[in-house]
Amino acid sequence: MGQPGAWGGVTAGLRVSRPVLVARLLELEAAGALTTAHVRAGAQVGGVNVRTVWRWLDAARTEGRVEHRPRARLELSDQMWEALAQAGGNVAALHRHLKAAGGEVPSLASLHRAVRRDLQAGRILPDRAVARREREEQQTRQALADLALAGPREAGAAKVAALRLPRLVPEATGSLQVGENGALAGVALPAGAQLVRTSLVRAVAEAVGQAMATQGAVCVFGNPGRGKTAAVRMALSEVPPGWKVTWVPVPVRPSVAGMRRAVFDALALAGRFPHTSALADAAVAGALGEARVLVVDEAQRLPVPCLEYLQSLWDHPGTRITLVLCGAGSERALSRLPQLASRVVAWQEVPRLTGAEVATVVTGFHPLWRTVPAPDLTWIDRSCAHGTFRTWAALTAHLQNALLATADASIDRALLRRLFQRVAPPL
């Protein structure tokens, strides 16, 4: 690591990524101002040895590379984890299962490392009985969705018709233009941008549709900036007739009283907010008597009492709601209330964009990126965006401003490196 002492006090708490650090050091070198003091400071904020920083600079000069060399990483699919659970956590049994299935099989040592890595990162391996029960429950939920039945709330032909599985998934991949008319409220994008219907958006739409079919709940989770809210809004922009959608904002440091008021206001009920909780609950329950999707964004903020309040709305015999709980860490928040977690019929993770998806998605997102060669798009993603859609949107806005501010500006790596520093923490 970098040398301790006085440097440690100056740089305490600072951490900067390799691309941003190297870009800044190269700028200093080009100006003839680079010194060993800069390199030592860079080692401190980069969390590496001084010799490592010199190697980074050498790689940037000779190869034009400011990021790590891509390294293959073995990812275990959900089917592999299910097979591992059925084998009681025996990785060798999983290896034999994969060999029997045919195709390319990773080595036993690689499987051991991947399993150990994911378990250390918080992945939970259920026992065989739990895995079998979850698989049977999933099959039952899918069967109910296919049959379009009301499940545990069956109440006659009219209700069954209202709960018929919605067609939230478009027939073909496309994009939704967002312009001055606000085609999709609640999603802010740079001028000229389009929301792209990716395979992930279709997966979110399927999960929400299954939850609507069984009048259950769905949890949409994933790291910040990956497009969870946009995907849910796109899915719910095509709800069938008879359904209404209500977005409930989560207050800062929410309480049950605050959530009750938030739901009341989101439903746009007539009159003033009742002076007692009983009257307010009665008014909310009355409004939720029709088929409605209740979306709670930033659900990870909710403490257990607020989750219990949402569960009480779902459990009320007079309500007909589907809960959509969305947010980075919402799955962990739900784990604090198993009674509500057990009502979730679909857990939908929103992962980062893969390297294979980046070029297709960003060129569909904004026409500016169509002028950038595919290798440069891959370089941008590896150096700065890292598959995070929000970062791509910020880069798009900065790139638009840069091209408008300078008449002869062109999209090259020098310009992009400067923009990287605007969407990353300062050195």
C-alpha positions in Angstrom: 0.0 0.0 0.0 1.0 3.7 -0.2 3.5 4.9 2.4 2.0 5.8 5.8 2.7 8.8 7.9 1.7 12.3 7.0 0.1 11.1 3.8 -2.3 9.0 5.7 -3.7 11.9 7.6 -4.1 14.0 4.4 -5.8 11.3 2.3 -7.8 9.6 5.0 -11.2 8.6 3.7 -10.4 9.3 0.0 -10.7 6.5 -2.5 -10.4 7.0 -6.3 -10.8 4.5 -9.1 -7.8 3.6 -11.3 -9.2 5.2 -14.6 -9.8 8.6 -12.9 -6.4 8.5 -11.0 -4.4 7.6 -14.2 -6.3 10.2 -16.3 -5.4 12.9 -13.8 -1.8 11.9 -13.5 -1.4 11.8 -17.3 -2.8 15.3 -17.5 -0.1 16.4 -15.0 2.5 14.6 -17.0 1.4 16.2 -20.2 1.7 19.6 -18.5 5.2 18.7 -17.3 4.1 19.0 -13.7 4.1 15.3 -12.6 6.3 14.6 -9.5 6.8 11.6 -7.3 4.7 13.4 -4.7 1.7 13.1 -7.0 2.4 9.4 -7.5 2.7 8.8 -3.7 -0.6 10.7 -3.1 -2.2 8.7 -5.9 -1.1 5.5 -4.3 -2.7 6.5 -1.0 -6.1 7.5 -2.6 -6.0 4.5 -4.9 -5.3 2.1 -2.1 -2.3 0.5 -3.8 1.5 0.5 -3.8 3.5 3.3 -5.4 5.1 0.8 -7.8 1.6 -0.2 -8.9 0.8 3.4 -9.8 3.9 3.6 -11.9 2.9 0.4 -13.7 -0.5 1.8 -14.3 1.1 4.9 -15.9 3.4 2.7 -18.0 0.4 0.7 -19.3 -1.4 3.9 -20.1 1.6 5.3 -22.1 2.4 2.1 -24.0 -1.0 0.4 -24.4 -3.4 3.2 -24.0 -5.0 1.2 -21.2 -6.2 2.8 -18.0 -8.4 0.0 -16.7 -7.7 -3.5 -15.5 -7.4 -6.3 -18.0 -10.8 -8.0 -18.2 -10.7 -11.3 -16.3 -13.1 -14.1 -16.9 -15.4 -14.7 -13.8 -17.4 -17.8 -13.3 -21.0 -17.0 -12.4 -23.3 -19.7 -11.1 -26.9 -19.6 -12.5 -30.0 -20.0 -10.3 -30.3 -23.5 -11.8 -26.8 -24.4 -10.5 -27.6 -23.0 -7.1 -30.8 -25.1 -7.0 -28.9 -28.2 -8.0 -26.3 -27.4 -5.3 -29.1 -27.1 -2.7 -30.6 -30.4 -3.8 -27.1 -31.9 -3.3 -26.9 -30.6 0.2 -24.1 -28.1 -0.7 -21.9 -30.8 -2.1 -19.9 -29.0 -4.9 -18.5 -32.2 -6.2 -22.1 -33.5 -6.7 -22.9 -30.3 -8.6 -19.8 -30.9 -10.8 -20.9 -34.4 -11.6 -24.4 -33.1 -12.4 -23.0 -30.5 -14.8 -20.8 -33.1 -16.5 -23.8 -35.4 -16.9 -25.8 -32.6 -18.5 -23.1 -32.1 -21.1 -21.6 -28.9 -22.6 -18.7 -26.9 -21.3 -18.1 -27.6 -17.6 -15.8 -25.5 -15.3 -13.2 -27.3 -13.2 -14.1 -28.5 -9.7 -11.7 -26.0 -8.2 -13.3 -23.1 -10.1 -16.7 -24.2 -8.8 -15.4 -24.3 -5.3 -14.0 -20.8 -5.6 -17.2 -19.4 -7.2 -19.4 -21.0 -4.5 -17.1 -19.8 -1.7 -17.0 -16.2 -3.2 -20.8 -16.0 -3.4 -21.4 -17.4 0.0 -19.0 -14.9 1.5 -20.8 -12.2 -0.3 -24.0 -13.1 1.4 -25.7 -15.7 -0.8 -27.7 -18.1 1.3 -27.8 -21.8 0.4 -31.1 -23.3 1.5 -31.4 -26.9 2.6 -32.9 -29.5 0.4 -36.4 -29.4 1.9 -36.6 -25.6 1.5 -35.3 -25.7 -2.1 -37.8 -28.4 -3.0 -40.7 -26.5 -1.3 -39.8 -23.3 -3.0 -39.7 -25.0 -6.4 -43.1 -26.5 -5.8 -44.5 -23.2 -4.7 -43.0 -21.5 -7.8 -44.6 -24.1 -10.0 -48.0 -23.5 -8.2 -47.7 -19.8 -8.6 -46.9 -20.2 -12.3 -49.9 -22.5 -12.7 -52.2 -20.0 -11.0 -50.9 -17.3 -13.3 -51.4 -19.5 -16.4 -54.9 -20.2 -15.3 -55.5 -16.6 -14.3 -57.1 -17.5 -11.0 -57.4 -15.3 -8.0 -55.6 -17.8 -5.7 -56.3 -17.4 -2.0 -58.7 -14.5 -2.7 -61.1 -16.2 -5.1 -64.4 -14.4 -5.0 -66.5 -15.2 -8.0 -66.2 -14.9 -11.8 -66.0 -11.1 -11.8 -63.0 -11.1 -9.6 -61.3 -13.9 -11.6 -61.8 -11.8 -14.7 -60.2 -8.8 -13.1 -57.2 -10.8 -12.0 -56.6 -12.3 -15.4 -52.8 -12.3 -16.1 -52.1 -9.0 -17.8 -50.1 -8.8 -21.0 -47.4 -6.4 -19.8 -44.8 -7.8 -22.2 -44.6 -6.3 -25.7 -44.5 -8.6 -28.7 -41.2 -7.2 -29.9 -38.2 -5.3 -28.5 -38.6 -1.6 -29.0 -38.1 1.7 -27.3 -40.4 4.3 -25.8 -39.8 7.9 -26.7 -39.7 10.4 -23.9 -40.3 13.9 -25.1 -42.0 17.1 -24.2 -45.3 15.4 -23.7 -43.9 13.3 -20.8 -44.6 9.9 -22.4 -43.4 8.2 -19.2 -43.9 10.3 -16.1 -41.4 9.9 -13.3 -38.3 9.1 -15.4 -35.9 12.0 -16.1 -33.7 11.5 -19.2 -31.5 13.7 -21.3 -33.1 15.4 -24.3 -33.6 13.1 -27.2 -33.2 9.9 -25.1 -35.4 6.9 -25.3 -36.2 4.2 -22.8 -35.1 0.9 -24.3 -37.1 -2.3 -23.8 -34.4 -4.8 -22.9 -34.8 -8.4 -21.9 -34.6 -7.1 -18.3 -37.6 -4.8 -18.8 -39.5 -7.8 -20.1 -38.5 -9.9 -17.1 -39.7 -7.1 -14.7 -43.0 -6.9 -16.7 -43.5 -10.7 -16.4 -42.8 -10.6 -12.7 -45.3 -7.7 -12.1 -47.9 -9.5 -14.3 -47.6 -12.7 -12.3 -48.1 -10.7 -9.1 -51.1 -9.0 -10.5 -52.6 -12.3 -11.6 -52.4 -13.7 -8.0 -53.0 -10.4 -6.3 -49.7 -10.9 -4.5 -46.5 -8.8 -4.1 -43.3 -8.5 -6.2 -39.9 -7.2 -5.0 -37.7 -5.5 -7.6 -34.2 -5.1 -6.3 -30.6 -4.5 -7.4 -27.8 -2.0 -6.9 -28.4 1.8 -7.3 -28.5 3.2 -10.8 -29.4 0.0 -12.7 -32.9 1.2 -13.9 -35.3 -0.5 -11.4 -37.7 2.4 -11.3 -37.7 2.9 -15.1 -38.3 -0.8 -15.7 -41.3 -0.8 -13.3 -42.7 2.3 -14.9 -42.4 0.8 -18.3 -44.0 -2.4 -17.2 -46.9 -0.5 -15.6 -47.5 1.8 -18.5 -49.5 -0.9 -20.2 -51.8 -2.2 -17.5 -55.1 -3.7 -18.8 -58.5 -2.0 -18.4 -59.9 -2.0 -14.9 -56.5 -1.6 -13.2 -55.1 1.5 -11.6 -51.6 2.3 -10.6 -50.6 4.3 -7.6 -47.0 5.3 -6.7 -46.5 5.9 -3.0 -43.4 8.0 -2.1 -41.5 6.8 1.0 -41.1 9.7 3.5 -37.7 10.5 5.0 -37.3 8.4 8.2 -40.8 7.0 7.7 -43.2 6.1 10.5 -46.5 4.3 10.3 -48.3 7.7 10.6 -46.1 9.1 7.8 -46.8 6.1 5.5 -50.5 6.3 6.2 -50.5 9.9 5.1 -48.3 9.1 2.1 -50.8 6.4 0.9 -53.8 8.7 1.5 -52.2 11.5 -0.5 -51.0 9.2 -3.3 -54.6 7.9 -3.7 -55.7 11.6 -4.1 -58.7 11.0 -1.9 -61.3 13.8 -1.5 -61.4 15.9 1.6 -58.9 16.6 4.3 -56.8 13.9 5.9 -58.8 12.3 8.8 -57.9 13.3 12.3 -57.9 9.7 13.5 -56.0 6.7 12.2 -59.2 4.6 12.1 -60.9 7.0 9.8 -57.8 7.3 7.6 -57.5 3.5 7.4 -61.2 3.2 6.5 -60.8 5.8 3.7 -57.7 4.1 2.3 -59.3 0.6 2.4 -62.3 1.9 0.6 -60.2 3.3 -2.2 -58.2 0.1 -2.5 -61.4 -1.9 -3.1 -60.8 -1.8 -6.8 -58.1 -3.6 -8.7 -55.0 -1.5 -8.1 -51.2 -1.8 -8.2 -49.6 0.0 -5.2 -45.9 0.8 -6.0 -43.6 1.7 -3.1 -40.3 3.0 -4.5 -37.2 3.2 -2.2 -38.8 0.4 -0.1 -35.5 -0.3 1.5 -36.1 2.7 3.8 -39.1 1.1 5.4 -38.8 -0.1 9.0 -40.7 -3.2 10.2 -43.8 -1.2 11.5 -44.2 0.4 8.1 -43.9 -2.9 6.3 -46.6 -4.3 8.7 -48.8 -1.4 7.7 -48.5 -2.3 4.0 -49.2 -5.9 4.9 -52.3 -4.9 6.8 -53.6 -3.1 3.6 -52.9 -6.3 1.6 -54.6 -8.5 4.2 -57.7 -6.3 4.5 -60.7 -8.4 3.2 -62.0 -5.4 1.2 -58.9 -4.5 -0.7 -57.7 -5.8 -4.1 -54.1 -4.7 -4.4 -50.9 -5.9 -5.8 -47.8 -4.6 -4.0 -44.7 -3.7 -5.9 -41.8 -3.0 -3.6 -38.8 -1.5 -5.4 -35.4 -0.3 -4.3 -31.8 -1.1 -3.7 -31.8 -3.3 -0.7 -35.6 -3.8 -0.6 -35.1 -7.6 -0.5 -33.1 -7.1 2.8 -35.8 -4.9 4.2 -38.5 -7.6 3.4 -36.4 -10.2 5.1 -37.0 -8.4 8.4 -40.7 -9.2 8.1 -41.1 -12.9 7.0 -44.9 -12.6 7.0 -44.8 -10.1 4.2 -41.9 -11.7 2.4 -43.9 -15.0 2.2 -46.5 -13.1 0.1 -43.9 -12.1 -2.5 -44.7 -14.2 -5.6 -41.7 -12.9 -7.6 -38.2 -11.7 -6.6 -36.8 -9.8 -9.6 -33.2 -8.7 -9.5 -32.1 -5.9 -11.8 -28.4 -6.7 -12.7 -25.9 -4.4 -14.4 -25.7 -4.3 -18.2 -23.5 -7.1 -19.5 -20.7 -6.3 -22.0 -22.7 -7.9 -24.8 -25.7 -5.7 -24.1 -24.0 -2.3 -23.7 -23.6 -1.4 -27.4 -27.2 -2.3 -28.3 -28.7 -0.6 -25.3 -26.8 2.7 -25.3 -27.1 3.2 -29.0 -30.9 2.7 -28.7 -30.9 5.0 -25.6 -29.4 8.1 -27.4 -28.3 8.8 -31.0 -25.1 10.4 -29.8 -23.7 6.9 -29.0 -24.4 5.6 -32.5 -21.4 7.7 -33.7 -19.0 6.0 -31.3 -17.4 2.7 -32.4 -18.4 -0.4 -30.5 -14.9 -0.9 -29.0 -15.0 2.6 -27.6 -18.4 1.9 -26.0 -16.9 -1.2 -24.4 -14.0 0.8 -23.2 -16.3 3.5 -21.7 -18.3 0.8 -19.8 -15.2 -0.9 -18.4 -13.5 2.4 -17.5 -16.4 4.3 -16.0 -20.0 3.1 -16.4 -19.5 -0.5 -15.3 -22.9 -1.5 -16.6 -24.8 1.1 -14.5 -27.5 2.8 -16.6 -27.6 5.9 -14.5 -23.9 6.5 -15.2 -24.6 6.2 -18.9 -27.4 8.7 -18.6 -25.1 11.2 -16.8 -22.3 10.7 -19.3 -24.9 11.4 -22.1 -25.9 14.7 -20.5 -22.3 15.7 -20.0 -21.4 14.8 -23.6 -24.3 16.8 -25.0 -23.2 19.8 -23.0 -19.5 19.4 -24.1 -20.5 19.2 -27.7 -22.8 22.3 -27.5 -20.2 24.4 -25.6 -17.3 23.8 -28.0 -18.0 24.1 -31.7 -15.2 21.9 -32.9 -15.4 19.3 -30.2 -15.3 15.7 -31.2 -16.1 12.5 -29.3 -12.7 11.0 -28.6 -11.1 9.3 -25.6 -9.5 12.5 -24.3 -12.9 14.2 -24.1 -14.4 11.1 -22.5 -11.7 10.9 -19.9 -12.5 14.4 -18.8 -16.2 13.5 -18.6 -15.4 10.5 -16.5 -14.1 12.8 -13.8 -17.4 14.6 -13.7 -19.4 11.4 -12.9 -16.8 10.1 -10.4 -15.7 11.3 -6.9 -13.0 14.0 -7.0 -9.4 13.1 -6.5 
